[in-house]
């Protein structure tokens, strides 16, 4: 578990900062400060930001985390700091969120950083890499293993300060119109899959396409693609993939614990009073934790509904898993020729090795027995 004492101390300090920040805030946009707490609250500046999301409004969990964050932030600042979230394509296209925040078109963004590996391959470590960290392992690395510092060095090149912004947990392997019997069946397959997972699939002979979530269904429907991955049962059911493709594969080896991030334009961040900065950090943390819990609560029932509608859940053949693992290692090592990438990769790889050793001992032994034998 995350250290509860450390978490409470983090929240307590941030809240004390927000409560005690009236002196700082008095000269930041309000009129002259009067005596008394009520007057100090009135002198806090009003801040209005725009947030560009990469996700459609219909995906209430993955898009909704931005709205949860904004609501919590408003509560922490007595309504003085307001953020309006815009779904993908409304303010900027889904795959231009990073650039929009970098340039200040939006003060804030919410996305999966592997969408932007064309700008820097190391951005994948902010989200996930194939055969990488699970959600719990990722959070441990970020908050207790130096990961956040390394990632913030990376985002500094984009004039952005990043905050963990949720996680879906381990994802499914996607929807296929036809069953896959082995590695040979992947060759020539047209599949929507982003990030480094897409690069690995390309190595395995797949024709990879990167398509925003809202465009996947029509692409499947008209036969432009043969397969697609998104998240898991809850979101996938909402998007209706099961109406076209009945073969639902697992595991999503390319996304064992995909993290989302909130991006904040550095110039906008630096202009915030300290109390608002602390409140924003708290709101991001809380919303991110709630997102993972929400998926864990919603996916079991959604999976059962899909099964009731004739969906066939299938496991990827061993030869695909083995080939994907080997291709992933070769790809990650090839990219590590860049010193900045190597710095993050070496730290991530060591944390993964240590985490796998521990989780493989305690967690896996329990899961191997309990998941197969405990029926209640």
C-alpha positions in Angstrom: 0.0 0.0 0.0 1.0 3.6 -0.5 2.4 5.0 2.8 -0.8 6.3 4.5 1.1 8.6 6.8 3.1 10.1 4.0 -0.1 10.6 2.0 -1.9 12.3 4.9 1.1 14.5 5.6 1.2 15.5 1.9 -2.5 16.4 1.9 -2.2 18.1 5.3 0.7 20.3 4.2 -1.0 21.3 1.0 -4.3 22.1 2.8 -2.4 24.2 5.4 -0.7 26.0 2.6 -4.0 26.7 0.9 -5.6 27.8 4.2 -2.6 29.9 5.2 -1.8 31.4 1.8 -4.0 34.5 2.3 -1.0 36.8 2.9 0.6 35.7 -0.4 -2.6 35.9 -2.3 -3.6 39.3 -1.1 -1.4 41.0 -3.6 -2.3 38.7 -6.5 -5.2 40.3 -8.2 -7.7 41.2 -5.4 -8.2 44.5 -3.7 -6.5 45.7 -0.5 -6.7 43.0 2.2 -8.9 43.7 5.2 -8.4 42.1 8.5 -10.0 38.6 9.2 -10.1 35.3 7.4 -13.2 36.2 5.4 -11.5 39.2 4.0 -8.4 37.3 3.2 -10.4 34.7 1.2 -12.0 37.5 -0.8 -8.6 38.8 -1.8 -7.5 35.5 -3.4 -7.2 35.9 -7.2 -9.7 34.4 -9.6 -8.0 32.1 -12.0 -9.6 30.5 -15.1 -7.8 27.9 -17.1 -8.6 25.7 -20.0 -7.7 22.0 -20.1 -7.4 20.1 -23.4 -8.1 16.3 -23.1 -7.2 13.6 -25.6 -10.4 11.7 -24.8 -14.1 12.0 -25.8 -16.7 13.1 -23.3 -18.6 9.8 -23.7 -15.8 8.0 -21.9 -16.9 9.1 -18.4 -13.9 7.6 -16.5 -10.9 8.3 -18.6 -12.2 11.8 -19.7 -14.1 12.3 -16.5 -10.9 12.3 -14.3 -10.2 15.8 -15.6 -13.6 17.0 -14.5 -13.1 15.3 -11.1 -9.8 17.1 -10.7 -11.3 20.4 -11.7 -14.2 20.0 -9.2 -11.8 19.1 -6.4 -9.6 22.1 -7.2 -12.5 24.4 -7.1 -13.5 23.1 -3.6 -10.0 23.5 -2.3 -9.8 27.1 -3.4 -13.3 28.2 -2.5 -14.2 28.4 -6.2 -11.4 30.9 -7.0 -9.4 28.5 -9.2 -11.6 27.1 -12.0 -10.5 24.8 -14.8 -12.8 23.9 -17.8 -12.1 20.6 -19.5 -12.5 20.2 -23.2 -12.8 16.8 -24.8 -10.5 15.7 -27.6 -11.1 17.5 -30.8 -13.1 20.4 -29.3 -10.3 22.7 -28.3 -7.4 20.9 -30.1 -7.2 17.5 -31.8 -6.6 14.5 -29.5 -3.0 14.0 -30.5 -2.0 17.7 -30.3 -2.6 18.1 -26.6 1.1 18.2 -25.6 1.9 20.8 -28.2 -1.1 22.9 -27.1 0.0 23.0 -23.5 3.6 23.6 -24.6 2.6 26.7 -26.6 0.1 27.9 -24.0 -3.0 27.4 -26.2 -4.3 25.6 -23.2 -2.8 26.1 -19.7 -3.4 22.4 -19.0 -3.8 19.1 -20.7 -4.7 15.5 -19.9 -3.4 12.7 -22.1 -1.3 9.5 -22.4 2.3 10.5 -23.1 3.0 7.5 -25.4 0.9 9.4 -28.0 3.8 11.7 -28.4 6.8 9.4 -28.7 7.5 10.9 -32.1 8.7 14.0 -30.3 10.8 12.0 -27.8 10.7 8.2 -27.4 11.4 8.6 -23.6 7.9 10.0 -23.2 6.6 6.4 -23.3 8.0 5.9 -19.7 5.6 8.5 -18.5 2.7 6.3 -19.7 3.7 2.7 -20.2 6.0 0.4 -22.2 5.3 -3.2 -23.3 6.1 -5.7 -20.5 6.6 -2.7 -18.2 5.4 -1.7 -14.8 1.9 -2.4 -13.4 -0.1 0.5 -12.0 1.0 -0.1 -8.5 4.6 -0.6 -9.6 4.5 2.6 -11.6 3.1 4.7 -8.8 5.8 3.3 -6.5 8.5 4.3 -9.0 7.1 7.8 -9.5 6.5 8.7 -5.9 9.3 6.7 -4.2 11.8 5.7 -6.8 12.8 9.0 -8.3 10.7 8.5 -11.4 8.8 11.8 -11.1 12.1 13.8 -11.0 13.4 12.1 -14.1 10.1 12.6 -16.0 10.0 16.3 -15.0 13.5 16.7 -16.4 12.1 15.3 -19.7 9.0 17.5 -19.7 11.1 20.6 -19.0 12.1 20.5 -22.6 8.5 21.1 -23.5 7.9 23.9 -21.1 5.7 21.6 -19.1 5.4 20.4 -15.5 3.7 17.0 -15.3 1.6 15.4 -12.7 0.4 11.8 -12.6 -3.2 11.8 -13.8 -4.7 8.4 -13.3 -4.2 4.8 -14.5 -6.5 2.2 -16.2 -4.8 -0.8 -14.7 -3.7 -3.7 -16.9 -5.6 -3.5 -20.2 -7.0 -6.1 -22.5 -5.3 -7.1 -25.7 -8.0 -5.8 -28.0 -10.7 -6.8 -30.5 -10.1 -8.9 -33.6 -12.6 -9.6 -36.3 -11.1 -13.1 -36.8 -9.4 -15.4 -34.3 -5.6 -15.3 -34.1 -4.0 -18.8 -34.0 -0.4 -17.7 -34.0 2.3 -15.2 -35.0 1.7 -15.8 -38.7 -1.8 -14.5 -38.4 -0.6 -11.0 -37.4 1.2 -10.4 -40.7 -0.7 -7.9 -42.8 -3.3 -7.3 -40.1 -4.5 -3.7 -39.9 -4.7 -2.7 -36.2 -5.3 0.5 -34.2 -2.7 0.5 -31.5 -0.6 3.5 -30.2 2.7 3.9 -28.4 5.6 1.5 -28.2 3.1 -1.3 -28.4 2.3 -0.2 -31.9 6.0 -0.2 -32.8 6.3 -3.8 -31.6 3.3 -4.8 -33.5 4.8 -3.2 -36.6 7.9 -5.4 -36.0 5.6 -8.4 -35.9 4.2 -7.6 -39.3 1.0 -5.7 -38.3 0.0 -2.6 -40.3 -0.3 -0.1 -37.4 -2.7 2.8 -37.3 -3.0 5.5 -34.6 -6.7 6.5 -34.4 -8.4 8.6 -31.6 -10.9 6.7 -29.5 -13.9 8.2 -31.0 -12.9 7.1 -34.5 -12.2 3.5 -33.8 -15.7 2.1 -34.1 -16.4 3.6 -37.6 -13.0 2.3 -38.7 -13.9 -1.2 -37.6 -17.4 -0.9 -39.0 -16.3 0.0 -42.5 -13.4 -2.5 -42.5 -10.6 0.0 -42.6 -9.0 -1.9 -39.7 -9.2 -5.6 -38.7 -8.4 -5.1 -35.0 -8.3 -2.4 -32.3 -7.3 -2.0 -28.7 -8.6 0.7 -26.3 -8.7 0.1 -22.6 -10.8 -2.7 -21.1 -14.4 -4.0 -20.7 -16.0 -0.9 -19.4 -14.8 1.6 -22.0 -14.8 -0.9 -24.8 -18.4 -1.8 -24.2 -19.3 1.9 -24.3 -17.6 2.3 -27.6 -19.4 -0.7 -29.0 -16.5 -2.7 -30.4 -18.2 -6.0 -29.5 -21.0 -5.2 -32.0 -18.4 -5.7 -34.8 -15.6 -7.9 -33.5 -16.4 -10.8 -31.2 -12.8 -12.0 -30.4 -11.5 -10.2 -27.3 -7.9 -11.0 -26.6 -5.8 -10.8 -23.4 -3.4 -9.8 -21.9 -2.6 -6.3 -23.1 1.1 -6.9 -22.8 1.8 -3.5 -24.3 -0.1 -1.7 -21.5 0.3 -3.5 -18.2 -0.3 -0.3 -16.2 -0.8 2.7 -18.5 -0.6 6.0 -16.7 -2.2 9.2 -17.8 -0.7 12.6 -17.0 -1.8 16.2 -16.4 0.3 18.6 -18.3 0.7 22.2 -17.0 2.2 25.0 -19.0 5.3 26.0 -17.0 4.7 29.8 -17.5 1.1 29.5 -16.3 2.3 27.3 -13.3 4.9 29.9 -12.3 2.3 32.6 -12.2 0.1 30.7 -9.7 0.2 31.6 -6.0 1.9 28.8 -4.0 -1.4 27.9 -2.3 -3.0 27.3 -5.7 -0.1 25.2 -6.9 -0.4 23.0 -3.8 -4.2 22.7 -4.3 -3.7 21.7 -7.9 -1.2 19.0 -6.9 -3.6 17.6 -4.4 -6.5 17.6 -6.8 -4.5 15.8 -9.5 -3.4 13.2 -7.0 -6.8 12.5 -5.7 -8.4 12.4 -9.1 -5.8 10.0 -10.4 -6.3 7.6 -7.5 -10.0 7.6 -8.0 -9.7 6.8 -11.7 -7.9 3.5 -11.1 -10.4 2.6 -8.4 -13.3 3.4 -10.7 -12.0 1.1 -13.5 -11.4 -1.7 -11.0 -15.0 -1.3 -9.8 -16.6 -1.1 -13.3 -14.7 -3.7 -15.3 -15.9 -6.9 -13.7 -19.6 -6.3 -14.4 -18.8 -4.9 -17.9 -16.9 -8.1 -18.8 -19.8 -10.2 -17.8 -22.2 -8.2 -19.9 -19.9 -8.7 -22.9 -19.7 -12.4 -22.3 -23.5 -12.5 -22.1 -23.6 -10.9 -25.6 -21.5 -13.7 -27.2 -18.0 -12.2 -26.9 -15.3 -14.8 -27.0 -12.4 -14.1 -24.6 -9.1 -15.5 -26.0 -5.6 -15.6 -24.8 -2.8 -14.5 -27.1 -0.8 -17.6 -28.3 2.6 -18.2 -26.7 4.6 -17.5 -29.8 3.1 -14.0 -30.1 3.9 -13.3 -26.5 7.5 -14.5 -26.9 8.1 -12.7 -30.1 6.6 -9.5 -28.7 8.8 -9.7 -25.6 12.0 -10.1 -27.7 11.0 -7.3 -30.0 10.3 -5.0 -27.0 13.7 -5.6 -25.5 15.5 -5.0 -28.8 13.5 -1.8 -29.3 14.1 -0.4 -25.8 17.8 -1.1 -26.0 18.1 0.5 -29.5 16.5 3.7 -28.3 18.9 3.8 -25.3 21.7 5.1 -27.5 20.5 8.6 -26.5 22.0 9.6 -23.1 18.8 11.3 -21.9 16.7 8.3 -22.8 19.3 5.9 -21.2 19.1 7.8 -17.9 15.4 7.2 -17.6 15.5 3.7 -19.1 18.2 2.4 -16.7 16.3 3.7 -13.7 13.0 2.2 -15.0 14.5 -1.1 -15.9 16.1 -1.5 -12.4 12.9 -0.6 -10.7 11.0 -3.1 -12.9 13.5 -5.9 -12.0 13.2 -5.3 -8.3 9.4 -5.0 -8.5 9.0 -8.1 -10.6 11.0 -10.1 -8.1 8.8 -9.0 -5.2 5.5 -9.2 -6.9 6.4 -12.5 -8.5 7.0 -13.9 -5.1 4.1 -12.6 -3.0 1.4 -11.4 -5.4 1.7 -14.1 -8.1 1.7 -17.0 -5.7 -1.5 -15.7 -4.1 -3.1 -15.0 -7.5 -2.2 -18.4 -9.0 -4.1 -20.1 -6.2 -6.9 -17.7 -5.3 -8.0 -16.7 -8.7 -8.5 -20.3 -9.8 -9.9 -21.8 -6.6 -11.8 -19.2 -4.6 -15.2 -19.0 -6.2 -17.0 -16.7 -3.8 
